[in-house]
Amino acid sequence: MRRAGFDRGGALLESVLLVPVLAALFVGALEMGKITLTYFTLHQAMRGAARMAATLQGADFCDPEDPQLLALKTFLVYGPEGEGSGPLVRELTPDQIQILPERAIPEEGVILPCPCAGSQGCRVSEGGRAPDYVAATIPDGYPFQPRLPFRVLDPILLRPRVRVPFAGL
């Protein structure tokens, strides 16, 4: 015959051992949700960047200082309120976003970055033809730092990339 106190002590011990595991799973699930939300937000921003860049008239995609592209990147990072409002995604800067012209090569079935120089390049002002696609990406990745109690983790680099057909001239 067992004593009633022994059973209660066993249940308490099991609870004490199980609570930290459940807390770790809960915090981990919250961090995975934050990572997913951040990636989704960045992906939507890259989709907006690519769609807006694909309709730009007269933009020089080969010039990183093109005023239209700089304005587009600033708009995507800060939104319609401008730089005074702070970035839509924490610590994202316009310098991290890259907008690239791309050219389809049907014979090989691939899409490659469009060269900027020469007649085969994407500079229309120099006799080249417009790109077939425009891609928006964060090539070096957006560093997301997971925060777990009593544990320091390396940042996770989120690299969203979106390609859309070019429609501008």
C-alpha positions as CSV (number, residue, x, y, z in Angstrom):
1,M,0.0,0.0,0.0
2,R,1.4,3.4,-1.0
3,R,1.3,6.5,1.0
4,A,-0.7,9.5,-0.4
5,G,2.2,11.9,0.2
6,F,4.6,9.9,-2.0
7,D,2.2,10.3,-5.0
8,R,1.9,14.0,-4.6
9,G,5.6,14.4,-4.3
10,G,6.1,12.5,-7.6
11,A,3.6,14.7,-9.4
12,L,5.4,17.8,-8.1
13,L,8.8,16.5,-9.2
14,E,7.4,15.7,-12.7
15,S,5.9,19.2,-12.9
16,V,9.2,20.8,-11.9
17,L,11.1,18.9,-14.5
18,L,8.5,19.5,-17.3
19,V,7.9,23.3,-16.8
20,P,11.4,24.4,-18.1
21,V,11.0,22.2,-21.2
22,L,7.6,23.6,-21.9
23,A,8.8,27.2,-21.3
24,A,11.7,26.6,-23.7
25,L,9.3,25.3,-26.4
26,F,7.0,28.3,-25.9
27,V,9.8,30.8,-26.2
28,G,11.2,29.0,-29.2
29,A,7.8,29.0,-30.9
30,L,7.6,32.8,-30.3
31,E,11.0,33.4,-31.8
32,M,10.1,31.3,-34.8
33,G,7.0,33.4,-35.2
34,K,9.2,36.6,-35.1
35,I,11.6,35.2,-37.7
36,T,8.7,34.2,-40.0
37,L,7.0,37.6,-39.6
38,T,10.3,39.5,-40.3
39,Y,11.0,37.3,-43.4
40,F,7.4,37.8,-44.6
41,T,7.7,41.6,-44.1
42,L,11.1,41.7,-45.9
43,H,9.8,39.5,-48.8
44,Q,6.8,41.8,-49.2
45,A,9.1,44.8,-49.3
46,M,11.3,43.1,-52.0
47,R,8.1,42.3,-54.0
48,G,7.1,46.0,-53.8
49,A,10.6,47.1,-54.8
50,A,10.7,44.8,-57.8
51,R,7.2,45.7,-59.0
52,M,7.9,49.4,-58.6
53,A,11.3,49.1,-60.2
54,A,9.9,47.1,-63.1
55,T,7.7,50.1,-64.1
56,L,10.3,52.9,-63.8
57,Q,10.8,55.0,-66.8
58,G,14.4,55.9,-67.7
59,A,16.0,54.4,-64.6
60,D,19.6,53.3,-65.0
61,F,19.8,50.0,-63.1
62,C,23.6,49.9,-63.6
63,D,24.1,53.1,-61.7
64,P,23.8,52.5,-57.9
65,E,23.4,56.3,-57.4
66,D,20.4,56.6,-59.8
67,P,18.0,59.0,-58.1
68,Q,14.9,57.0,-59.0
69,L,16.4,53.8,-57.5
70,L,17.6,55.6,-54.4
71,A,14.1,57.2,-53.9
72,L,12.5,53.8,-54.3
73,K,14.8,52.1,-51.7
74,T,14.2,54.9,-49.3
75,F,10.5,54.6,-49.8
76,L,10.6,50.9,-49.2
77,V,12.6,51.2,-46.0
78,Y,10.8,54.1,-44.4
79,G,7.4,54.1,-46.0
80,P,5.4,57.1,-47.1
81,E,6.3,59.0,-43.9
82,G,9.9,59.3,-44.9
83,E,13.2,58.9,-43.0
84,G,12.0,60.7,-39.9
85,S,9.6,57.9,-39.0
86,G,12.2,55.1,-38.6
87,P,12.5,52.0,-40.7
88,L,9.5,49.6,-41.2
89,V,11.8,46.7,-40.2
90,R,14.2,47.4,-37.4
91,E,17.8,48.2,-38.5
92,L,17.0,47.9,-42.3
93,T,18.7,50.6,-44.4
94,P,18.3,51.5,-48.1
95,D,22.0,50.5,-48.7
96,Q,21.1,46.8,-47.9
97,I,18.6,46.6,-50.8
98,Q,19.9,45.8,-54.2
99,I,17.8,46.1,-57.4
100,L,19.3,44.2,-60.3
101,P,18.5,44.0,-64.0
102,E,18.4,40.5,-65.4
103,R,18.3,39.0,-68.9
104,A,16.7,35.7,-69.9
105,I,18.8,33.4,-72.1
106,P,16.2,31.1,-73.8
107,E,18.7,28.8,-75.5
108,E,20.1,27.8,-72.1
109,G,16.9,28.2,-70.1
110,V,18.5,30.5,-67.5
111,I,18.2,34.0,-66.2
112,L,21.4,35.8,-65.5
113,P,22.4,39.3,-64.3
114,C,22.4,41.7,-67.2
115,P,25.8,43.1,-68.1
116,C,25.9,46.9,-67.9
117,A,28.4,47.6,-70.7
118,G,28.3,47.0,-74.5
119,S,25.5,46.4,-77.0
120,Q,24.3,43.3,-75.1
121,G,24.0,45.3,-71.8
122,C,21.0,46.8,-70.1
123,R,22.0,50.5,-70.5
124,V,19.5,51.8,-73.0
125,S,21.3,55.1,-73.2
126,E,24.4,53.3,-74.6
127,G,22.5,51.3,-77.2
128,G,21.7,48.2,-75.1
129,R,18.2,46.8,-74.7
130,A,16.1,47.0,-71.6
131,P,16.3,44.1,-69.1
132,D,13.9,41.2,-69.3
133,Y,13.5,41.0,-65.5
134,V,14.1,43.1,-62.4
135,A,15.1,41.4,-59.2
136,A,15.1,43.0,-55.7
137,T,17.1,41.4,-52.9
138,I,19.1,41.8,-49.8
139,P,22.3,40.1,-51.0
140,D,24.2,40.2,-47.8
141,G,21.2,39.2,-45.8
142,Y,19.2,40.9,-43.1
143,P,20.6,39.8,-39.7
144,F,17.9,38.6,-37.4
145,Q,19.1,38.0,-33.8
146,P,17.0,35.4,-32.0
147,R,16.7,36.1,-28.3
148,L,16.4,33.1,-26.1
149,P,16.9,33.3,-22.3
150,F,20.3,32.1,-21.0
151,R,21.4,31.4,-24.6
152,V,23.3,33.5,-27.1
153,L,22.7,32.5,-30.7
154,D,24.3,33.6,-33.9
155,P,22.2,35.9,-36.1
156,I,20.2,34.3,-38.8
157,L,20.6,36.0,-42.2
158,L,17.3,36.4,-44.1
159,R,17.8,36.8,-47.8
160,P,14.5,37.4,-49.6
161,R,14.7,37.7,-53.4
162,V,11.9,38.6,-55.8
163,R,12.1,38.7,-59.6
164,V,9.4,40.3,-61.8
165,P,9.2,40.9,-65.6
166,F,10.4,44.4,-66.7
167,A,7.7,46.6,-68.1
168,G,9.3,50.0,-68.2
169,L,11.3,51.7,-70.9
